[in-house]
Amino acid sequence: MKILSYQSAAIAAVGITAAGITAIAPIAAAQNRCGWLVTVYNDNEPDNTMQFEGVRIDGRCVADTLRFNGRWNDGPMSASIYPAPNGQHFVWRVDEKTGTAENFYRAYQYHMPALLTDPDDAERHDDW
């Protein structure tokens, strides 16, 4: 299921929109949860896969969680984005760095490394 395309092929493959979810409390019931995997391909780097989860809204899966544990040529990396406990913003983490953003899109686009957000190529796998 394609959500909405954005400027780069990677963003389109990932399916993140600028609208995103800005206020997420309360999160939808478990039956409305959905997710997908995205494999990123970067020249001269190992292939890695990100896991996205979200909530189904009007037939679309809108991301609210990202999980990544991978390896690059210069070593391992972990990254995540998830709703803050207060439901008003999102927490992002890349290795030891952490912060908050007003929505999932901003956390993804402005705080995740380019190897994830702007890879040479990306492949979105089937939704679940």
C-alpha positions in Angstrom: 0.0 0.0 0.0 1.6 3.3 -1.1 0.8 6.1 1.3 1.8 9.4 -0.3 4.9 10.0 -2.3 7.3 12.8 -1.3 10.3 14.4 -3.0 12.7 11.5 -2.9 12.2 7.9 -3.9 13.3 6.9 -0.4 10.6 9.0 1.3 8.0 7.6 -1.2 9.2 4.1 -0.4 9.0 4.7 3.3 5.6 6.3 3.0 6.1 9.2 5.5 4.1 12.3 5.0 4.7 15.8 6.3 1.2 15.8 7.8 2.1 12.7 9.9 0.6 12.3 13.3 1.1 15.4 15.4 -1.1 14.5 18.4 -1.1 10.8 19.1 -2.9 10.4 22.4 -4.7 8.1 22.6 -3.1 5.7 20.2 -5.5 3.6 18.2 -6.5 0.1 19.4 -4.3 -2.9 18.4 -6.5 -3.9 15.5 -5.7 -0.6 13.8 -1.9 -1.1 14.1 0.0 -1.7 10.8 3.6 -1.7 9.7 6.1 -2.4 6.9 9.8 -2.9 6.3 12.1 -0.8 4.1 15.4 -2.0 2.9 17.9 0.8 2.2 20.7 0.4 -0.3 23.8 2.7 -0.2 26.7 2.3 -2.5 29.7 0.6 -0.8 27.7 0.1 2.4 25.9 -3.0 3.7 22.2 -3.3 3.0 20.0 -2.6 6.0 16.3 -2.8 6.9 14.2 -0.4 8.9 10.9 -1.4 10.5 8.0 1.1 10.6 4.8 0.7 12.6 1.9 3.0 12.6 -1.9 3.3 12.9 -4.3 2.8 10.0 -6.2 6.0 9.3 -8.7 6.2 6.4 -7.1 3.1 4.8 -3.6 4.4 5.1 -0.8 3.3 7.4 0.6 6.4 9.0 3.9 5.9 10.7 4.4 6.6 14.4 7.3 4.2 15.2 10.6 3.4 13.6 13.1 0.8 14.7 16.5 0.3 13.2 19.5 -1.8 14.2 22.0 -2.1 11.5 25.6 -2.1 10.5 27.6 0.3 8.2 31.2 0.1 7.2 32.3 2.2 10.2 30.3 0.1 12.7 26.9 -0.7 14.1 24.1 1.9 14.5 20.7 1.9 16.2 18.0 4.4 15.7 14.4 4.8 16.7 11.4 7.2 16.7 8.5 6.6 19.0 5.6 8.5 20.6 6.5 10.3 23.8 4.6 9.1 26.9 2.8 12.4 27.1 1.4 11.9 23.5 2.3 15.4 22.5 5.6 14.8 20.6 8.0 12.1 19.3 11.3 11.0 20.8 14.1 10.2 18.4 17.3 8.4 19.1 20.4 7.7 17.0 23.0 5.7 18.9 23.6 7.9 22.0 22.0 11.1 20.8 18.3 11.7 21.7 15.8 14.5 21.3 12.2 15.3 20.6 10.3 16.5 17.6 6.8 17.9 17.1 5.8 15.0 14.7 7.1 11.8 13.2 8.0 13.4 9.9 10.3 16.0 11.5 12.0 13.4 13.7 12.6 11.2 10.6 13.6 13.9 8.1 15.7 16.2 10.3 17.2 13.8 12.9 17.8 10.4 11.2 21.1 10.0 9.2 21.0 10.4 5.5 22.0 6.7 5.1 18.4 6.0 6.2 16.5 9.1 4.9 18.2 9.6 1.6 19.7 6.2 0.5 20.9 5.5 -3.0 17.9 3.2 -3.3 15.1 1.8 -1.1 12.6 -1.0 -1.4 9.4 -1.1 0.6 8.2 -4.5 1.5 4.5 -5.6 2.0 2.5 -4.0 4.7 1.2 -6.1 7.6 
